[in-house]
Amino acid sequence: MNTALVTGASSGIGLELCRLLARDGARVVMVARDEGRLQRAARWVQAEVPTAALTLLPVDLAAAGAAAPLHARVARDIGDVDLLVNNAGVGLSGRFSKSDPGAVAGLVQLNVVALTELTGLFLGDMLARRAGRILNVASTAAYLPGPGMAVYYATKAFVLSFSEALAEETAGTGVTVTALCPGPIDTGFAARAGIEGSRLLRSPLVVPAAQVAEAGYRGALEGKRVVIPGLANRLMVEGLRLLPRSVAASIAGRAHAPAGRDEGGGPGSGAA
């Protein structure tokens, strides 16, 4: 990897991927909405890897039309991107009927529209060169309905399906597309999504962000189509294939209830 672009680079999986890439000598373009957090993240990477070559681009990908200017700026100022990591994402808990329409639109814009647009823009460049890798961060939430976090789960199902389809379309082109499907991760995402304290974050499914990043990075380098970090998560996904969708939905609703409660509550996966 000569140059990698990572969205959602200021924390969690994205930040850990930046560290791994810098460690391997790649030039890392770190993209995130909050410039202050992005600068703090870059200082952490630089402390871990003093030779890190970092470029910071504060961009709000939840804003409509943000992908094309970002791609143009990178093409003009940096050049070819060998690895695109679409990690930026947001969650939203609570019943859909009570959700703020603006928050829902922002979630879909970031989790689906921006990811799709960035993938299309950089994929075209990679296909022209017949070289490149794309790592899209989905979630184990992609494998089942998510009552109480319905739109988030649906966006991750889109990311997984989209990535697997592109992996087939690009077979033999020199370009690979990998979907990373982590289970719950106890990071700042959980607090922002409103699911901190849920049973899910106290389950054997939790895998540290550093381990998830390592699995995703290696999987992308190897050209794998889907990576599910953690044995418990892989077994869970296999088990879900055997269950009726209605049963899976009921299980998801209960899993996201706050610890100590029996009824379903505000849910979500701790993935990006």
ROVOMI-205933 format. One record per residue: residue number from 0; x negated, y negated, z of N, C-alpha, C in turn; residue in one letter. Coordinates in pm, whole numbers, plus 32768, in hexadecimal, padded with zeros to 4 digits. Atoms other than C-alpha are relative to their C-alpha. Example, Ala and Ser with C-alpha at 12.3 -4.5 7.8 and 13.67 -1.06 7.14 Angstrom:
// residues 2
0 7FA7 8077 8000 7B32 81C2 830C 7FA6 7F88 8000 a
1 8052 8077 7FFA 7AA9 806A 82CA 804D 7F93 8049 s
//
This chain:
// residues 272
0 7FAD 8076 8000 8000 8000 8000 7FA8 7F83 8000 m
1 8046 807F 8001 7F6B 7EB5 7F94 8052 7F92 8041 n
2 7FA7 8066 7FC9 8097 7DD9 7FE8 8086 803E 8023 t
3 7F7E 7FCE 7FD4 81D0 7E29 80AE 8053 7F8A 8031 a
4 7FA3 8065 7FCE 8302 7D52 80F6 8062 8044 805D l
5 7FAB 7FC5 7F9A 83C4 7D9C 8233 8066 7F99 802F v
6 7F99 8059 7FCA 8511 7CF9 8288 8022 802D 808E t
7 7FE6 7FE0 7F75 8584 7CEB 83EF 7F7F 801F 804B g
8 8088 7FE0 7FD4 8414 7CDB 8447 7FDE 7FCE 808C a
9 8024 8040 7F82 8429 7C24 8593 8011 8059 807A s
10 7FED 7FA8 7F8B 8487 7D4D 8672 801D 808D 7FD2 s
11 7FD4 7F77 8019 84D2 7EBE 868C 7FB4 804A 7F95 g
12 803B 7FAD 8069 8496 7FA3 8566 7FAE 7FAB 7FA0 i
13 8046 8056 805E 8433 7E85 8482 7F79 7FD5 8032 g
14 807F 802C 7FC6 8326 7E05 856B 7F9E 8074 8008 l
15 8058 7F8B 7FF9 829B 7F62 85A2 7FCC 8027 7F76 e
16 802E 7FE4 8088 828C 7F98 842A 7F96 7F9D 7FD4 l
17 8066 8064 8021 81CD 7E53 8403 7F7A 8025 803F c
18 807B 7FD6 7FBC 80D0 7ED1 8500 7FBD 8073 7FB7 r
19 8037 7F8C 8045 80A5 801C 844A 7FC4 7FD8 7F79 l
20 8031 802D 8082 807E 7F71 82FA 7F80 7FAF 800D l
21 8078 8050 7FE9 7F83 7E77 8380 7F8A 8059 8027 a
22 8069 7FA3 7FD7 7EC1 7F90 8421 7FC3 8049 7F89 r
23 8030 7FBA 8077 7EA9 8039 82CE 7FC8 7FA2 7F96 d
24 8043 805F 8059 7E24 7EFC 822C 8059 7FBC 7F9B g
25 7FA6 8041 8060 7F5A 7E88 8172 8011 7F6C 8023 a
26 7FD3 8089 7FE8 7FB1 7D1B 8148 8095 800A 801E r
27 7F76 7FF0 7FD3 80FA 7CFD 8202 804A 7F7B 7FF9 v
28 7FA8 8075 8006 8207 7C02 81AA 8070 8019 8064 v
29 7FA0 7FEF 7F94 82D8 7BDE 82E5 8074 7F9E 7FED m
30 7F89 8052 8019 843B 7B60 82AC 8062 8012 8073 v
31 7F9A 7FFD 7F98 8532 7B06 83BF 8041 7F77 8008 a
32 7FB3 807D 7FFC 8632 79FA 840B 7FC3 7F9A 805F r
33 802D 805A 7F96 85A1 7966 854C 7F69 7FE9 7FF4 d
34 808E 801C 8016 8455 78B9 8507 7FAE 8010 807F e
35 8049 7FF3 7F83 83EE 78AE 8675 7FE5 8091 8023 g
36 8011 7F70 7FE4 8427 7A22 86A9 7FA1 803F 7F9B r
37 8057 7FCA 8068 8379 7A69 8560 7F6E 7FDF 801F l
38 8088 8026 7FDD 8245 79AA 85D0 7FCD 8050 8078 q
39 8028 7FAE 7F8D 8240 7A62 871D 7FE2 808F 7FD5 r
40 8018 7F79 8033 825C 7BAC 8665 7F7C 8009 7FB6 a
41 807E 8001 804A 813C 7B4E 8582 7F88 7FFB 805E a
42 806E 8005 7F9E 8063 7AF8 86AE 7FEA 8089 803F r
43 800D 7F7A 7FC6 80AC 7C4F 8740 7FB9 805E 7F9F w
44 8043 7FAC 8064 8049 7CFD 85FB 7F6D 7FDB 7FF5 v
45 808B 802E 800C 7F0F 7C27 85E6 7FAE 802D 8079 q
46 8046 7FCF 7F89 7EB4 7C87 874A 7FE2 8095 7FF6 a
47 8014 7F70 8011 7EE1 7DF7 86F4 7F9E 801E 7F90 e
48 8055 7FEC 8077 7E32 7DD9 85A2 7FC2 7F79 7FDC v
49 803C 8084 8016 7D44 7CAD 85A0 7FE8 7FDD 7F6E p
50 801A 801A 808E 7D02 7CD6 842B 8080 7FF5 7FAD t
51 7F80 7FFE 8048 7E74 7CCE 83D2 800E 7F87 7FA4 a
52 7FE2 806A 8060 7ECC 7C05 829B 8097 7FEF 7FFC a
53 7F70 8013 7FEF 8025 7B78 82E4 802F 7F81 7FBB l
54 7FBC 8074 8037 810B 7A8E 8228 808B 7FFA 803E t
55 7F81 800D 7FBA 8238 7A0A 82E8 8063 7FB0 7FAB l
56 7F98 8043 804D 8378 79AF 8230 8081 8000 8051 l
57 7F80 8008 7FB8 8498 793A 830C 8072 7FEA 7F9E p
58 7F90 8003 805E 85CD 7987 823C 8079 803F 8043 v
59 7F84 7FC8 7FCC 8735 79BE 82A8 8044 804E 7F91 d
60 7FC6 7FAC 8068 87A1 7AE2 81D1 8096 8013 8010 l
61 7F6F 7FFD 7FF0 88FF 7ACA 8261 8044 7F8F 7FB4 a
62 7FCA 806D 8051 892B 7991 818E 800E 802F 7F70 a
63 7FE8 7FD5 808A 89C3 79D4 8039 7F99 7FC2 7FA2 a
64 805F 8031 8064 88CA 79B7 7F1D 7F71 7FF5 802F g
65 8088 800F 7FCA 8793 79D3 7FF7 7F9B 805D 7FBE a
66 805D 7F9C 8033 86FF 7B03 7F48 7FB1 7FCF 7F87 a
67 8044 8029 807B 86AF 7A6B 7DF5 7F91 7F9A 8018 a
68 806F 805E 7FE4 85E8 793E 7E7A 7F8C 8043 8049 p
69 806B 7FB9 7FBB 8527 7A27 7F60 7FAC 804F 7F9C l
70 8047 7FB2 8066 84CD 7B0C 7E3E 7FAB 7FA5 7FA8 h
71 8049 805D 8056 8469 79E4 7D66 7F86 7FC7 8047 a
72 8071 8039 7FB3 838F 7951 7E78 7F90 8065 8010 r
73 8065 7F97 7FF0 82DF 7A9B 7EB5 7FB8 8019 7F7C v
74 803C 7FE9 8083 82A6 7AD3 7D41 7F9F 7F90 7FDB a
75 8053 8074 8024 8217 7974 7D1B 7F84 7FF5 8059 r
76 806C 801F 7FA1 8141 795B 7E54 7FAF 8079 802B d
77 8043 7F89 7FCA 80E5 7AC2 7EA7 7FE1 8066 7F94 i
78 8017 7F9F 806B 8110 7BA2 7D7A 804E 8080 8017 g
79 7FB9 7F80 7FFB 8170 7D0E 7D61 8012 8031 808F d
80 7FE4 7FC0 7F7F 8211 7DBA 7E8B 8002 8096 7FE9 v
81 800B 7F6F 8010 81B3 7F29 7EAB 8064 804C 8055 d
82 7F9E 7FC0 7FA8 82A0 7F7A 7FC9 8062 7F95 802F l
83 7F95 8055 7FCD 83EC 7ED1 8010 8046 804A 8070 l
84 7FB8 7FC6 7F8E 8482 7F16 8167 8079 7FA9 801D v
85 7F83 8045 7FDF 85ED 7EAD 8189 802C 802F 808B n
86 7FE4 7FDA 7F77 8608 7EB9 8301 8063 7FA2 8045 n
87 7FAA 8061 7FBE 86CE 7D7F 8359 808F 8034 8006 a
88 7F76 7FD3 7FF1 8823 7DD3 83E3 8039 7FCC 8082 g
89 7FBD 8031 7F89 8922 7D71 84E6 8076 805B 801D v
90 7F8D 7FB1 7FD7 8A32 7E22 85AB 806C 7FA8 8039 g
91 7F8F 8049 7FCA 8B87 7DB8 8624 805D 8065 8041 l
92 7FAD 7F9F 7FB8 8C4C 7E6F 8730 808B 7FC9 801A s
93 7F76 8025 7FE4 8DBD 7E6D 8780 805D 8030 7F92 g
94 7F9D 7FD4 8062 8EFC 7EC7 86CD 8000 7FA0 7F87 r
95 8004 8051 8079 8F02 7E51 8565 8070 7F98 7FFD f
96 7F8D 805B 8005 905A 7DB3 858E 7FE9 7F82 8052 s
97 801D 8073 7FAB 8FC6 7CC8 8692 7F7D 7FBC 7FDD k
98 8084 8035 8027 8E83 7C7A 85DB 800E 7F75 7FC2 s
99 8006 8082 8041 8E23 7B1D 856D 7FE0 8015 7F6C d
100 8018 7FE9 808F 8E40 7B18 83F0 7F78 7FCB 7FD0 p
101 8082 8035 8027 8D0A 7A3F 83D1 7F8E 805C 8028 g
102 8067 7FA3 7FD3 8C3C 7B32 849F 7FFE 807D 7FAB a
103 7FF7 7F8A 8056 8CB8 7C55 83CE 7FC1 7FE4 7F78 v
104 8038 8024 8082 8C61 7BA1 828B 7F68 7FF5 8006 a
105 8090 800B 7FF0 8B06 7B51 830F 7FBD 8086 800C g
106 8036 7F79 7FF2 8ACE 7CBB 836F 7FF6 8044 7F79 l
107 8001 7FC1 8084 8B2E 7D38 8215 7F9A 7FBD 7FA5 v
108 8061 8049 8052 8A5D 7C28 8171 7F72 802F 801E q
109 8088 7FDA 7FDB 8925 7C8B 8233 7FE6 8094 7FE8 l
110 8018 7F6F 8002 894E 7E05 824C 800F 803D 7F75 n
111 7FE2 7FC5 8082 89D0 7E41 80EB 7FD4 7FA7 7F8C v
112 8016 8054 8076 89C1 7D1A 7FFC 7F6C 7FDA 7FF2 v
113 808C 8028 8008 8865 7C97 8050 7FA6 8078 7FE2 a
114 8050 7F87 8019 87D6 7DF8 805B 800C 802B 7F6E l
115 7FEA 7FD6 808B 8872 7E4B 7F0A 7FBA 7FA0 7FA0 t
116 803E 8062 805A 87FA 7D08 7E69 7F68 800A 8005 e
117 8092 7FF5 7FF7 8697 7D27 7EED 7FCF 8080 7FBD l
118 8026 7F83 803F 8687 7E91 7E81 8000 7FF2 7F68 t
119 7FF8 8010 8091 86F7 7E37 7D22 7F91 7FAA 7FC9 g
120 8066 805C 8031 8605 7D17 7CFD 7F75 8040 8002 l
121 8086 7FC7 7FF5 84D0 7DCE 7D7A 7FF6 8085 7FB6 f
122 8002 7F83 804A 8533 7F1A 7CDC 7FE0 7FE7 7F6D l
123 801F 8020 808C 852B 7E77 7B84 7F6C 7FEB 7FEA g
124 8091 8016 800B 83C7 7E04 7BC0 7FB4 8084 800A d
125 8046 7F81 7FEB 835D 7F5A 7C3C 800E 805D 7F88 m
126 7FEC 7FAA 8074 83F8 8012 7B17 7FAD 7FD2 7F8A l
127 8053 8035 806D 8343 7F2C 7A26 7F6F 802A 8011 a
128 808B 7FD6 7FE5 81FA 7F8B 7AD0 7FF4 8097 800C r
129 7FFB 7F70 7FE7 8267 80F7 7AFF 7FB9 8024 8082 r
130 803E 7FE7 7F7E 81F6 80E0 7C68 8048 7FAC 806A a
131 7FC5 8049 7F91 828F 8080 7DB3 8054 805A 8058 g
132 7FAF 7FB4 7FA0 834D 80F5 7EE4 8061 7FA2 8045 r
133 7F9A 804C 7FB9 848C 807E 7F89 802E 8053 8077 i
134 7FD0 7FBF 7F86 84EC 80D3 80EF 8077 7FB0 8033 l
135 7F85 8040 7FD0 8654 8080 814C 8026 803C 8088 n
136 7FDE 7FCE 7F7A 86AE 8099 82BC 8096 800E 800C v
137 7F73 7FE0 7FE9 87FD 8142 82E4 8010 8024 8094 a
138 7FE9 7FD8 7F75 885F 81FF 8421 8044 8088 7FFE s
139 7FAE 7F88 7FF4 88ED 8348 849A 8094 7FDB 8003 t
140 7F75 8030 8008 8A2A 8273 84AE 8038 8012 7F74 a
141 7FD2 7FEE 808A 8A39 82A8 8335 804B 8082 7FEC a
142 7FC8 7F7B 8012 8AAE 840C 836C 808A 8014 803D y
143 7F7D 7FF0 7FC1 8BF3 83C8 8426 8046 7F7B 800D l
144 7FB9 807D 7FE8 8D04 82C7 845C 7FDF 7FCD 808C p
145 8024 803A 7F7F 8CC8 81D6 857E 806C 7FA9 803B g
146 7F98 8052 7FC2 8E01 8166 8636 7FC5 7F9E 8064 p
147 8037 8066 7FA8 8DBA 8022 86EC 7F88 7FB9 7FC4 g
148 806C 8041 804C 8CA1 7FD2 85FA 800C 8029 7F6E m
149 7FDA 7FC4 8080 8D4F 802F 84BA 7FB1 7FC8 7F8A a
150 8042 803D 8074 8CAE 7F36 83CC 7F6B 8021 7FFF v
151 808E 7FDD 7FF9 8B4C 7F76 8447 7FE7 808D 7FCC y
152 8012 7F76 802C 8B6E 80ED 8418 8014 800B 7F6A y
153 7FE5 7FFB 8090 8C03 80B8 82BF 7F8D 7FC6 7FAF a
154 8072 8039 8049 8AE0 7FDA 8256 7F8B 8061 7FFC t
155 806F 7FA1 8000 89E7 80E3 82BD 801D 8079 7FA8 k
156 7FDB 7F96 805F 8AA8 81EB 81FA 7FE2 7FD2 7F72 a
157 8022 8038 8082 8A82 8105 80CE 7F6A 8008 7FE6 f
158 8092 8003 8013 890B 80E0 8103 7FCB 808C 7FE3 v
159 802F 7F77 8017 88D9 8259 8117 8028 8030 7F76 l
160 7FD1 7FD2 8083 89AF 82A7 7FE5 7FB8 7FB7 7F8F s
161 8045 8053 8064 8915 8189 7F1D 7F6F 802E 7FEE f
162 808D 7FD9 8006 87B2 81F4 7F74 7FEE 808A 7FC3 s
163 800C 7F79 8038 87EA 8363 7F23 801D 7FFE 7F6A e
164 7FE3 800A 808F 8883 8305 7DD4 7F8A 7FC5 7FB4 a
165 8073 803D 8041 875E 8224 7D7E 7F88 805E 7FFD l
166 806E 7F9F 7FFF 8669 8333 7DE5 800C 8060 7F8B a
167 7FEA 7FA8 8073 8705 8411 7CDC 7FEA 7FB5 7F7D e
168 800F 804F 807A 8712 82FC 7BD8 7F6E 7FE2 7FDF e
169 808C 8026 8016 85A2 82AA 7C08 7FA2 8078 7FFC t
170 8056 7F89 8002 8522 8410 7C0B 7FAB 8002 7F82 a
171 805B 7FF8 8071 83F1 842C 7B2F 7FD3 7F7B 7FC8 g
172 8025 8085 8033 83C4 82B4 7B06 7F83 7FC8 8043 t
173 806E 8038 7FB2 82AA 8285 7C00 8031 7FAC 8074 g
174 7FC3 804C 7F93 839C 81D3 7CEC 8051 805F 8057 v
175 7FB2 7FAB 7FA6 8432 8278 7E20 8057 7FA8 805A t
176 7FA3 8043 7FA5 8557 8215 7EFE 801D 805D 8074 v
177 7FEF 7FB0 7F87 8571 8290 8065 8065 7FBD 805C t
178 7FA3 8031 7F9B 868E 826A 815D 7FD0 8031 8089 a
179 8027 7FE0 7F76 8621 825D 82CA 807E 7FFC 8055 l
180 7F84 7FF4 7FB2 8739 82D4 83B0 7FE0 801C 8092 c
181 801A 7FEA 7F72 86DB 829F 851C 8081 800E 804F p
182 7F91 7FFF 7FA2 87BF 82EC 863D 7FF9 7F83 8054 g
183 8001 8076 7FAB 87EE 81FC 875F 7F73 7FDA 802B p
184 8080 8036 7FD4 86C7 811F 87BB 801E 7F91 8063 i
185 7FE5 8063 7F98 86C3 8053 88F9 7FAA 7F84 7FE9 d
186 804A 807A 8020 864E 7F0A 8863 805D 7F89 800E t
187 7FAC 8077 7FFC 86D3 7DAA 884B 807D 800D 7FAA g
188 7F8A 7FEC 8054 87C4 7E27 8741 8079 8024 8056 f
189 7F8F 7FD3 7FAF 889A 7ED0 884A 8043 7F8C 8048 a
190 7FC9 8073 7FB8 88C3 7D90 8911 804B 7FA4 7FA0 a
191 7FBF 8059 8060 8915 7CC3 87DC 8081 803B 7FCA r
192 7F89 7FBF 8033 8A12 7DC5 8769 806A 8014 806C a
193 7FA1 7FF1 7F93 8AB7 7DCF 88C0 8013 808E 802F g
194 7FF1 7F74 7FD9 8A71 7F3E 8906 7F9A 802B 806A i
195 805C 7FDA 7F97 896A 7F2E 8A16 804F 803F 8073 e
196 7FBB 7FBC 7F93 89C7 8015 8B36 805A 8070 7FD2 g
197 7FAA 7F93 802F 8A80 810C 8A57 7FBF 8087 801C s
198 8033 7F78 7FE9 8A5E 8283 8A8B 7F98 8025 7F97 r
199 8058 7FDA 806E 89B2 829F 893C 7F6F 7FDC 801C l
200 8088 802C 7FE4 8883 81DE 89B6 7FC2 8048 8077 l
201 8034 7FAE 7F93 885D 82D4 8AD4 7FFF 8094 7FDA r
202 7FF6 7F77 8031 886B 840A 89FA 7F79 8030 7FCB s
203 807B 7FC9 803B 875D 84F6 8974 7FE9 7FD3 7F71 p
204 800E 802D 808A 8799 8456 881F 7FA4 7F87 7FF3 l
205 8051 807A 8005 86CE 8320 887C 7F70 8022 7FDA v
206 808A 7FF0 802C 8580 830D 87C6 7FBF 7F76 8003 v
207 8041 8084 7FFB 8486 81F0 8806 7FEC 7FC5 7F75 p
208 800D 8045 8080 846C 80EB 86F4 7F7C 8021 7FBC a
209 8083 7FE2 803C 82F9 8135 86C1 8001 8088 7FBB a
210 7FF9 7F7A 803C 8343 82A5 867D 8057 7FFF 7F83 q
211 7FA9 800D 8076 845E 824B 858F 7FB3 7FC0 7F8D v
212 804C 8045 8067 837C 815B 84D2 7F97 805C 7FC2 a
213 8066 7FA3 8032 8269 825F 84B5 803E 8067 7FA3 e
214 7FBE 7F9C 8054 835C 8362 842D 802E 7FC4 7F7C a
215 7FD2 8040 8079 83F0 826D 8335 7F8E 7FDD 7FA2 g
216 8075 8026 8050 829E 81F1 82BF 7FC4 8079 7FBA y
217 8039 7F88 803B 8214 834D 8289 805F 803C 7F99 r
218 7F9F 7FCB 805F 8355 83BB 81E2 8000 7FB3 7F7E g
219 8005 8052 8079 8345 8297 80EF 7F81 801E 7FB0 a
220 807D 7FE1 8046 81D8 82E0 809D 8007 8086 7FBA l
221 7FF4 7F7A 803A 8234 844B 8058 8071 8008 7F9A e
222 7F94 8001 8062 835D 83E6 7F80 807A 804E 802A g
223 7F89 7FB9 7FD1 8461 848F 805A 807D 7FAD 7FE5 k
224 7F83 8047 801B 85C9 8438 800E 8047 7FD5 807F r
225 7FBE 801F 7F81 864E 8440 8172 7FA4 8029 8072 v
226 804F 7FE3 7F88 8598 8430 82C0 8059 7FEA 8079 v
227 7FB4 800A 7F83 864B 8476 840A 7FA0 801D 8072 i
228 8062 7FE9 7F95 855B 8444 852F 8041 8044 8079 p
229 7FD4 7FBF 7F85 8581 8529 865A 804E 807F 7FE5 g
230 7FBE 7F7E 8014 85E7 8697 866C 8093 7FFA 8028 l
231 7F76 8006 7FD2 8722 864A 8733 805A 7FBB 7F99 a
232 7FB2 8046 8065 8798 8556 8628 8014 8055 7F83 n
233 7FF2 7FA9 8075 8754 864C 850F 8066 806E 801B r
234 7F9E 7F98 7FDD 8818 875A 85C5 808D 7FC6 8006 l
235 7F7D 8040 7FF9 8934 8666 8606 803B 7FED 7F75 m
236 7FD0 8017 8088 894C 860A 8496 802D 8083 7FC0 v
237 7FD8 7F7F 8037 8955 8779 8434 8083 802E 803E e
238 7F84 7FDA 7FBE 8A64 87B7 8536 8078 7FB2 7FCF g
239 7F92 8054 8030 8B35 8695 84B5 8038 8033 7F7B l
240 7FD2 7FCD 8081 8B47 873C 8361 806C 806C 8012 r
241 7FA2 7F93 7FE8 8C14 8854 8400 8082 7FD1 8040 l
242 7F8B 8032 7FB8 8D0F 8774 84B4 8061 7FB7 7FA4 l
243 7FA1 8057 8046 8E50 86DD 842E 7FDE 7F6E 801D p
244 8022 808D 7FEF 8E24 8567 83FB 804A 7FC2 8075 r
245 7FB4 8038 7F90 8F35 851C 84F9 7FBF 8020 8085 s
246 8045 7FD9 7F84 8E78 85DB 8605 7F7F 7FB0 800F v
247 807C 804E 7FFC 8D32 852C 85AC 801D 7F71 802B a
248 7FDC 8089 7FDC 8DE1 83DB 85C9 8020 7FF6 8095 a
249 7FDE 7FFF 7F72 8E67 8434 8721 7F82 800A 8056 s
250 807E 7FF1 7FB7 8D0F 84A0 8797 7FB2 7F7D 7FFF i
251 8049 807E 8009 8C73 835C 871B 803D 7F98 805C a
252 7FBF 8061 7FA9 8D73 828B 87D2 7FE0 8018 8093 g
253 801F 7FE1 7F74 8D33 8340 891B 7F6D 7FE8 8020 r
254 8090 800D 7FE7 8BB9 8339 88F4 7FD8 7F70 801A a
255 8026 808B 7FF3 8BB6 81C0 88E3 8042 7FBA 8075 h
256 7FC4 803B 7F89 8C82 818A 8A1D 7F93 7FE1 8066 a
257 8061 801E 7F98 8BC4 80E2 8B3B 7FF1 8075 8061 p
258 8018 7F94 7FA3 8B25 81D9 8C2B 805C 7FF2 8079 a
259 7FA7 8003 7F8D 8C15 8239 8D3F 8091 7FF0 7FDB g
260 7F76 8009 802D 8D4E 820B 8C6B 8023 8078 7FAA r
261 7FD4 7F8E 804D 8E1B 831B 8BCA 803C 7FDC 7F7A d
262 7FC0 8026 807D 8ECB 8254 8ABB 7F9A 7FC5 7FA0 e
263 8059 8039 8066 8E30 81DF 8975 7FF5 7F6A 8011 g
264 8015 8090 7FF4 8D99 8085 8974 7FB5 7FCB 7F88 g
265 804A 803E 806E 8CC1 7FA1 88A1 7F86 804F 7FDB g
266 8066 7FA1 8027 8BD8 807F 87DB 7F92 7FC8 7FA8 p
267 8065 8025 8063 8AB6 807D 86EB 7F83 8051 800D g
268 8082 7FC0 7FFB 896C 811C 8694 7F97 7F97 801A s
269 8069 805F 7FE6 8830 807B 870D 7FA1 7FED 7F8C g
270 8055 8016 8074 879E 8087 85B2 8014 7F74 7FCB a
271 7FF4 8088 8035 875F 7F4A 84F1 8074 7FF6 7FA1 a
//
